[in-house]
Structures are given as C-alpha cells and as structure tokens.
C-alpha cells in the first residue's frame, strides 16, 4: 500500500469584506488557510492581515493573501472598498441679540440637515434668534448615511436692550425751568 498526502495549501480563499468608511477602526482580514502573508495598500500587519482604512484612504484597494508551503503555494485577492467618511465642521457663531436678523450658518461639508431651536430652514441652515429666544441653544448638523457624521455648536442669544424713554408729564418747558432727568423704560 502506498500512502498519499494531499496538501491543500494551494486552496486559499479570503472572506469578502463589505464596504467600510475611511474613519472606521482597523480590522483583521481572514482566510481559509493560515501561515500566509498579506500585502496591499492599507495592510499594516502582514502576518495578522490588519487593514487600516485611514492608511488606505478612499477608493478600491486590492489585498493579496499568499501561502507557500514547500512545493505547494496559493493566493487569493479581495477588493476592499473604502468610502470617504463625512467630517462636517460648523463655523462658530458669535452671540447674537434676540432682535437681530436671521443668520445663515456655515459648515465645511454640504448635504446635511440642520436642527435645533431657532432653525427656520433645515436645508440652508438659517437661524432666527427671535424664534430661538434668549439663552444658549445647541444646533446640530447631520450628514446621513453609512459614513455620515454630525457636528454641534452652541449659539447664545442675548436679550436685546429696549432704549425706550418714559414719556414726560409735559412737553412744554420754560427756558428758566429747573433741570430734569429722562428715565428709560427698562434699565
């Protein structure tokens, strides 16, 4: 009797990977065979098959896993798709008075939705201090989707001063009348 050993090292397959975001954490790829070497853009540990999306960057990246054992060898490839993660940054807004006109808020990335007290246009980011009222208001900008993100800012609305003067008891005064003081309706 003759004993035959079949080496299956030549059969290598990589487990497929779903599309990921550029801000996602590093992870280990896996294969049906062990003892091989991982290569490709984004591979930061060739033995463990650690893929770092922030190193690879957005795009489609081919990763190769190669196994070699004596006369037998095998390899497989997989495409790893990295989508750009959103990173919106809201431009800070100085405090405003409650009687001030509406203002358009600014953000670094388009296609998000604004929310919070005083937002009167959620697509264009229009904030109305009179609608929000006096106080501190948290405003949120949200970009939806698998690689979406949010940013928040606080807008302070101060009470607008009322410069009204209390009416005088008489509007007619003599040139020789005693001095008098005006008083404001609200201090």
Wavefront OBJ file of the C-alpha trace (Angstrom):
o trace
v 0.000 0.000 0.000
v 1.109 3.482 -0.884
v 0.205 6.421 1.326
v -0.569 9.699 -0.464
v -0.829 13.023 1.359
v -2.617 15.813 -0.433
v -1.525 19.267 0.623
v -4.406 21.751 0.386
v -2.214 24.802 0.828
v -2.879 25.755 -2.776
v -6.548 26.351 -1.954
v -6.742 29.817 -0.481
v -9.815 31.991 -0.202
v -10.257 35.317 1.542
v -13.508 36.096 3.321
v -15.192 39.006 1.459
v -15.373 42.398 3.162
v -18.286 44.866 2.972
v -17.542 48.475 2.063
v -16.168 50.423 5.033
v -15.696 54.064 5.976
v -12.339 55.848 5.984
v -12.808 56.713 9.683
v -13.536 53.084 10.679
v -11.197 51.225 13.032
v -8.538 48.812 11.808
v -9.613 45.170 11.495
v -8.124 41.780 10.612
v -8.969 40.106 7.314
v -9.432 36.335 7.359
v -8.565 33.485 5.008
v -9.296 29.774 4.716
v -5.562 28.991 5.007
v -3.126 30.007 7.726
v 0.551 30.894 7.735
v 0.454 33.257 4.769
v 1.360 36.865 4.170
v -0.982 39.765 3.476
v 0.027 42.557 1.078
v -1.667 45.610 -0.378
v -2.432 49.243 0.365
v -3.872 49.554 3.866
v -2.240 46.410 5.283
v -0.429 47.469 8.472
v 0.338 43.957 9.811
v 1.300 41.423 7.106
v 1.025 38.407 9.441
v -2.350 39.196 11.031
v -3.860 40.764 7.916
v -4.659 44.016 9.717
v -6.248 46.516 7.350
v -6.369 50.217 8.334
v -8.907 52.242 6.279
v -7.294 55.553 7.270
v -3.958 54.374 5.848
v -5.564 53.057 2.655
v -7.751 56.116 2.102
v -10.923 56.262 -0.001
v -11.066 54.015 -3.046
v -10.960 50.348 -4.023
v -7.860 48.539 -2.756
v -6.720 45.085 -3.833
v -5.368 42.964 -0.987
v -3.493 39.700 -1.654
v -3.040 36.770 0.695
v -0.237 34.367 -0.289
v 0.554 30.999 1.296
v 3.615 28.939 0.406
v 4.477 25.526 1.875
v 7.180 23.623 0.060
v 6.106 22.766 -3.468
v 2.558 23.972 -2.841
v 1.504 27.571 -2.852
v -1.679 29.519 -3.295
v -3.029 33.019 -3.234
v -6.294 34.921 -3.327
v -7.210 38.555 -3.763
v -10.030 40.667 -2.423
v -11.078 44.214 -3.183
v -11.652 46.351 -0.098
v -13.813 49.398 -0.806
v -13.190 52.386 1.474
v -15.749 55.198 1.334
v -14.879 58.723 2.488
v -16.232 59.447 5.970
v -18.054 62.728 6.470
v -16.410 65.226 8.804
v -18.565 68.359 8.943
v -17.211 71.316 10.914
v -19.585 74.163 11.803
v -18.094 77.670 11.767
v -18.649 79.110 15.274
v -21.236 81.887 15.525
v -20.709 84.800 17.935
v -23.526 85.573 20.365
v -26.458 87.478 18.871
v -29.256 89.672 20.195
v -32.828 88.400 20.276
v -33.920 91.185 17.911
v -31.135 90.500 15.375
v -31.977 89.409 11.829
v -31.809 85.748 10.839
v -28.324 84.439 10.040
v -27.075 81.732 7.683
v -24.862 79.201 9.441
v -21.732 77.885 7.707
v -20.372 74.330 7.609
v -17.422 72.674 5.855
v -19.430 69.950 4.041
v -22.736 70.155 2.117
v -25.707 67.771 2.022
v -26.515 67.741 5.711
v -29.557 68.755 7.727
v -29.649 71.431 10.445
v -31.713 71.057 13.620
v -32.213 72.836 16.930
v -34.125 75.744 18.427
v -34.267 78.711 16.065
v -33.537 76.777 12.852
v -36.108 78.031 10.342
v -34.514 76.437 7.246
v -33.056 72.978 7.938
v -31.506 72.618 4.458
v -29.773 76.017 4.227
v -29.001 76.407 7.937
v -30.909 79.621 8.661
v -31.100 80.526 12.367
v -33.622 83.086 13.687
v -32.718 84.450 17.164
v -36.287 85.680 17.780
v -37.640 82.150 17.194
v -34.951 80.556 19.395
v -35.434 83.018 22.251
v -32.974 84.214 24.885
v -30.498 81.566 26.110
v -27.942 79.029 24.881
v -29.097 76.831 22.007
v -27.430 73.610 20.794
v -27.502 73.436 16.992
v -26.770 70.129 15.214
v -25.686 69.461 11.622
v -26.177 65.853 10.477
v -24.892 64.135 7.335
v -26.751 60.828 6.976
v -25.548 57.528 5.560
v -23.166 54.739 6.496
v -20.215 57.135 6.561
v -22.188 60.121 7.854
v -21.329 62.259 10.847
v -22.583 65.127 12.987
v -21.204 68.356 14.403
v -22.723 70.610 17.029
v -22.327 74.207 18.092
v -23.917 76.429 20.718
v -25.424 79.787 19.789
v -26.033 82.263 22.615
v -28.966 84.640 22.167
v -28.839 87.697 24.442
v -31.833 89.834 25.331
v -31.959 92.919 23.099
v -31.933 96.159 25.106
v -35.019 98.383 24.895
v -33.872 102.001 24.510
v -37.390 103.439 25.082
v -37.671 106.556 27.247
v -40.549 107.101 29.650
v -42.792 109.911 28.431
v -42.588 113.233 30.278
v -45.640 114.604 32.028
v -45.442 117.705 29.879
v -43.775 118.514 26.608
v -43.723 122.249 27.244
v -40.979 123.689 29.435
v -39.855 127.200 30.121
v -36.360 128.247 29.400
v -35.951 129.072 33.076
v -37.410 125.743 34.348
v -35.433 123.583 36.756
v -33.314 120.806 35.221
v -34.974 117.382 34.940
v -33.895 113.802 34.066
v -35.163 111.401 31.485
v -35.652 107.762 32.524
v -35.513 104.584 30.466
v -38.453 102.185 30.359
v -36.096 99.267 31.097
v -32.692 99.764 32.644
l 1 2 3 4 5 6 7 8 9 10 11 12 13 14 15 16 17 18 19 20 21 22 23 24 25 26 27 28 29 30 31 32 33 34 35 36 37 38 39 40 41 42 43 44 45 46 47 48 49 50 51 52 53 54 55 56 57 58 59 60 61 62 63 64 65 66 67 68 69 70 71 72 73 74 75 76 77 78 79 80 81 82 83 84 85 86 87 88 89 90 91 92 93 94 95 96 97 98 99 100 101 102 103 104 105 106 107 108 109 110 111 112 113 114 115 116 117 118 119 120 121 122 123 124 125 126 127 128 129 130 131 132 133 134 135 136 137 138 139 140 141 142 143 144 145 146 147 148 149 150 151 152 153 154 155 156 157 158 159 160 161 162 163 164 165 166 167 168 169 170 171 172 173 174 175 176 177 178 179 180 181 182 183 184 185 186 187
